[in-house]
């Protein structure tokens, strides 16, 4: 079954994207001061 590997991969990518987005917002806010 492909779904056994697809779902964890999607969850992993989603979590990494979320963390990366939070880091981006953090760095952006540190630079601008907002």
Contact map, one row per residue, 1 for C-alpha under 8 A:
1111100000000000000000000000000000
1111110000000000000000000000000000
1111111000000000000000000000000000
1111111100000000000000000000000000
1111111110000000000000000000000000
0111111111000000000000000000000000
0011111111100000000000000000000000
0001111111110000000000000000000000
0000111111111000000000000000000000
0000011111111100000000000000000000
0000001111111110000000000000000000
0000000111111111000000000000000000
0000000011111111100000000000000000
0000000001111111110000000000000000
0000000000111111111000000000000000
0000000000011111111100000000000000
0000000000001111111110000000000000
0000000000000111111111000000000000
0000000000000011111111100000000000
0000000000000001111111110000000000
0000000000000000111111111000000000
0000000000000000011111111100000000
0000000000000000001111111110000000
0000000000000000000111111111000000
0000000000000000000011111111100000
0000000000000000000001111111110000
0000000000000000000000111111111000
0000000000000000000000011111111100
0000000000000000000000001111111111
0000000000000000000000000111111111
0000000000000000000000000011111110
0000000000000000000000000001111111
0000000000000000000000000000111111
0000000000000000000000000000110111
